[in-house]
Amino acid sequence: MKKFGLLLYGIVNYNLGSSALVYLIAFLFNPIPAIGILHGIDGGTTDNIWFAGAVNVGLFVLFGVQHSMTARNGFKRWLTRFMPKSAERSTYMLATTAVTYALCLGWEPMPGVVWQADEGLLHNSLLGIGLFGWVLVLYSTFLINHFDLFGLRQAWLFFKGREYTQLPFALNSLYKIIRHPIMTGAFIGIWFTPVMTTGHLLFAIGMSSYILIGVYHEEKDLIRAFDDRYIRYMQSTSRFVPSWMKRKGDSAEARV
């Protein structure tokens, strides 16, 4: 019964996390309310842009603290003192879902226009590139192990009575030329938009800052996990922009 309960917990939180990602993408592209999005990032007006900015920065601090703190190994060790290890990643997904919805639903509009591309080739190109960025995010999760990243593999292995093992150090597809294609896709998704408002610009700056800080700490963890293999990978492969340099030495593949 415990195994089934933890598997159900993992499935529920996997779906919640997936829905939060879809909601975030829809939020950024200002969909109509009919599809269930209360408002897009540019929806509404504000009487006090300074108040709106302060609220939005506070939401980003909450988002960044949750993502960065709960992803650290020290926090994971602390958390598993109170729950089974098999529920750790699913719990992270639940917390991520909560702060993602809080970010979107609590966002204060800042509608001043920084740039705007009217209907036409430029508008469609910016929209298409932005959507491609989020497709790249999803595709890249499957290159490493989508279900491990979203917590479902951890719960499934426990249900099958098997010990959870860390994914091996391996390199495939985009990870041969970029260390963090998921983050590359996120950069594209948040910056390429037909309409860049003050609020969207603040969101893009905040998310970009979080990505840079998060990747810095993530790579420290990866170095501790994989030692010289990851250091050599860092030296031969760029972080976000494709690198066409031919690597030497270690031919093992690197999955991050």
C-alpha positions as CSV (number, residue, x, y, z in Angstrom):
1,M,0.0,0.0,0.0
2,K,2.9,2.4,0.8
3,K,4.5,1.7,-2.6
4,F,1.2,2.3,-4.4
5,G,0.6,5.5,-2.4
6,L,4.1,6.9,-3.2
7,L,3.6,6.0,-6.9
8,L,0.3,7.8,-6.9
9,Y,2.0,10.8,-5.2
10,G,4.6,10.8,-7.9
11,I,2.0,10.6,-10.7
12,V,-0.1,13.4,-9.3
13,N,2.9,15.7,-8.8
14,Y,4.3,14.8,-12.3
15,N,1.0,16.0,-13.8
16,L,0.9,19.1,-11.6
17,G,4.4,20.0,-12.6
18,S,3.7,19.5,-16.3
19,S,0.5,21.6,-16.1
20,A,2.5,24.4,-14.3
21,L,5.0,24.4,-17.2
22,V,2.2,24.6,-19.8
23,Y,0.5,27.3,-17.8
24,L,3.7,29.3,-17.6
25,I,4.3,29.1,-21.4
26,A,0.7,30.1,-22.1
27,F,1.0,33.0,-19.6
28,L,4.0,34.4,-21.4
29,F,2.2,34.3,-24.8
30,N,-1.0,36.1,-23.6
31,P,-3.7,33.5,-24.5
32,I,-7.4,34.2,-24.4
33,P,-9.2,33.4,-21.1
34,A,-11.3,30.8,-22.8
35,I,-8.4,28.2,-22.6
36,G,-8.3,28.6,-18.8
37,I,-5.6,31.2,-18.3
38,L,-6.8,34.0,-16.1
39,H,-4.6,36.6,-17.7
40,G,-1.4,36.7,-19.7
41,I,1.7,38.5,-18.6
42,D,0.6,41.7,-20.4
43,G,-3.1,41.5,-19.4
44,G,-4.6,44.3,-17.3
45,T,-3.4,47.8,-16.3
46,T,-1.7,49.2,-13.2
47,D,-2.1,52.4,-11.3
48,N,1.3,52.2,-9.6
49,I,4.2,50.7,-11.7
50,W,6.5,50.8,-8.7
51,F,4.1,48.8,-6.6
52,A,3.7,46.3,-9.5
53,G,7.4,46.1,-9.9
54,A,8.0,45.4,-6.2
55,V,5.3,42.7,-6.2
56,N,6.8,41.0,-9.3
57,V,10.4,41.1,-7.9
58,G,9.1,39.6,-4.7
59,L,7.5,36.8,-6.7
60,F,10.7,36.1,-8.5
61,V,12.6,36.0,-5.2
62,L,10.2,33.3,-4.0
63,F,10.5,31.4,-7.3
64,G,14.3,31.6,-7.2
65,V,14.7,30.6,-3.6
66,Q,12.4,27.6,-3.9
67,H,14.2,26.4,-7.1
68,S,17.7,27.0,-5.9
69,M,17.4,25.9,-2.2
70,T,15.4,22.8,-2.7
71,A,17.6,21.6,-5.5
72,R,20.7,21.5,-3.4
73,N,22.0,18.2,-2.1
74,G,22.1,19.5,1.5
75,F,18.4,20.3,1.5
76,K,17.6,17.0,-0.1
77,R,19.4,15.2,2.7
78,W,17.5,17.2,5.3
79,L,14.2,16.6,3.6
80,T,14.6,12.8,3.4
81,R,14.9,12.8,7.2
82,F,11.1,13.4,7.2
83,M,10.0,11.5,4.1
84,P,11.0,8.5,2.0
85,K,13.8,9.2,-0.5
86,S,11.5,8.0,-3.2
87,A,9.3,11.0,-2.6
88,E,12.0,13.6,-2.6
89,R,11.9,14.6,-6.3
90,S,8.1,14.4,-6.5
91,T,7.9,16.8,-3.5
92,Y,10.3,19.2,-5.3
93,M,7.9,19.1,-8.3
94,L,4.9,19.9,-5.9
95,A,6.8,22.9,-4.5
96,T,7.8,24.0,-8.0
97,T,4.2,23.8,-9.1
98,A,3.1,26.0,-6.2
99,V,5.6,28.8,-6.8
100,T,5.1,28.7,-10.6
101,Y,1.3,29.2,-10.3
102,A,2.0,31.8,-7.6
103,L,4.3,33.7,-10.0
104,C,1.7,33.6,-12.8
105,L,-1.4,34.3,-10.8
106,G,0.2,36.9,-8.6
107,W,1.9,38.8,-11.4
108,E,1.1,42.5,-11.6
109,P,0.7,43.9,-15.1
110,M,3.3,46.4,-16.3
111,P,2.0,47.1,-19.8
112,G,4.4,49.8,-21.1
113,V,5.7,48.7,-24.5
114,V,9.5,48.2,-25.0
115,W,9.1,46.8,-28.6
116,Q,6.2,45.6,-30.6
117,A,6.1,43.8,-33.9
118,D,2.7,44.2,-35.7
119,E,1.1,41.4,-37.7
120,G,3.4,40.1,-40.4
121,L,6.7,38.3,-41.0
122,L,8.5,39.8,-38.1
123,H,5.6,39.2,-35.7
124,N,5.3,35.6,-36.8
125,S,9.0,35.0,-36.7
126,L,9.4,36.2,-33.2
127,L,6.4,34.2,-32.1
128,G,7.7,31.1,-33.8
129,I,11.2,31.4,-32.4
130,G,9.8,31.9,-28.9
131,L,7.6,28.8,-29.1
132,F,10.5,26.9,-30.5
133,G,12.5,27.7,-27.4
134,W,9.9,26.0,-25.2
135,V,9.8,23.0,-27.6
136,L,13.6,22.8,-27.1
137,V,13.1,22.8,-23.4
138,L,10.7,19.8,-23.5
139,Y,12.8,18.0,-26.1
140,S,16.0,18.4,-24.0
141,T,14.3,16.9,-20.9
142,F,13.8,13.7,-22.8
143,L,17.5,13.6,-23.9
144,I,18.5,13.2,-20.2
145,N,15.5,11.4,-18.8
146,H,12.3,13.4,-18.7
147,F,10.6,11.2,-16.1
148,D,13.6,11.3,-13.7
149,L,13.7,15.1,-14.0
150,F,10.0,15.3,-13.1
151,G,10.2,12.8,-10.3
152,L,8.3,9.9,-11.8
153,R,11.3,7.6,-12.2
154,Q,12.1,7.8,-8.5
155,A,8.6,6.8,-7.5
156,W,8.4,4.1,-10.1
157,L,11.7,2.4,-9.0
158,F,10.4,2.4,-5.4
159,F,7.1,0.8,-6.6
160,K,9.1,-1.9,-8.4
161,G,11.2,-2.6,-5.3
162,R,14.4,-1.3,-7.0
163,E,17.0,1.0,-5.5
164,Y,17.1,4.5,-7.0
165,T,20.3,5.1,-8.9
166,Q,21.7,8.3,-10.3
167,L,21.7,8.6,-14.1
168,P,25.1,7.8,-15.6
169,F,27.5,10.3,-17.0
170,A,26.6,10.1,-20.6
171,L,26.5,12.5,-23.6
172,N,24.0,12.4,-26.4
173,S,22.5,14.7,-29.1
174,L,22.4,18.3,-28.0
175,Y,24.5,17.6,-24.9
176,K,27.5,17.1,-27.2
177,I,27.5,20.7,-28.2
178,I,25.7,22.5,-25.3
179,R,25.9,21.7,-21.6
180,H,22.5,23.1,-20.7
181,P,20.1,23.0,-23.8
182,I,17.1,23.2,-21.4
183,M,18.2,26.6,-20.3
184,T,19.1,27.6,-23.8
185,G,15.5,26.9,-24.8
186,A,14.3,28.8,-21.8
187,F,16.4,31.9,-22.8
188,I,14.9,31.7,-26.3
189,G,11.4,31.2,-25.0
190,I,11.4,34.2,-22.6
191,W,13.3,36.7,-24.8
192,F,11.7,36.1,-28.3
193,T,8.3,37.6,-28.3
194,P,6.4,39.9,-30.7
195,V,5.5,42.3,-27.9
196,M,8.0,43.1,-25.2
197,T,6.3,45.0,-22.4
198,T,7.9,46.4,-19.3
199,G,6.5,43.5,-17.3
200,H,7.7,40.9,-19.8
201,L,11.2,42.5,-19.8
202,L,11.3,42.3,-16.0
203,F,10.2,38.7,-16.2
204,A,12.9,37.9,-18.8
205,I,15.6,39.7,-16.7
206,G,14.5,37.9,-13.6
207,M,14.3,34.5,-15.2
208,S,17.7,34.9,-16.9
209,S,19.3,35.9,-13.6
210,Y,17.8,32.9,-11.9
211,I,19.1,30.6,-14.7
212,L,22.6,32.0,-14.5
213,I,22.7,31.6,-10.7
214,G,21.1,28.2,-10.8
215,V,23.4,26.8,-13.4
216,Y,26.4,28.0,-11.4
217,H,25.4,26.0,-8.4
218,E,24.2,23.1,-10.4
219,E,27.6,22.7,-12.1
220,K,29.3,22.8,-8.7
221,D,27.1,19.8,-7.7
222,L,27.9,18.1,-11.0
223,I,31.6,18.5,-10.5
224,R,31.3,16.9,-7.1
225,A,29.3,14.0,-8.6
226,F,31.4,13.3,-11.7
227,D,34.8,14.8,-10.8
228,D,37.3,15.3,-13.7
229,R,34.9,13.9,-16.3
230,Y,32.6,16.9,-15.9
231,I,35.5,19.4,-15.7
232,R,36.7,18.1,-19.0
233,Y,33.2,18.4,-20.4
234,M,33.0,22.0,-19.2
235,Q,36.4,22.8,-20.9
236,S,35.3,21.3,-24.3
237,T,31.6,22.3,-24.4
238,S,30.0,25.7,-24.1
239,R,27.3,26.4,-21.6
240,F,24.4,27.7,-23.6
241,V,25.5,28.4,-27.1
242,P,26.4,25.5,-29.4
243,S,30.1,24.7,-29.5
244,W,31.6,23.1,-32.5
245,M,35.0,22.5,-30.9
246,K,36.2,19.0,-31.2
247,R,36.7,17.4,-27.8
248,K,39.7,15.4,-26.9
249,G,40.4,12.8,-24.2
250,D,37.4,11.4,-22.4
251,S,34.9,9.9,-24.9
252,A,32.3,9.1,-22.3
253,E,29.0,10.8,-22.8
254,A,27.8,13.5,-20.4
255,R,24.2,13.8,-19.4
256,V,23.2,16.6,-17.1
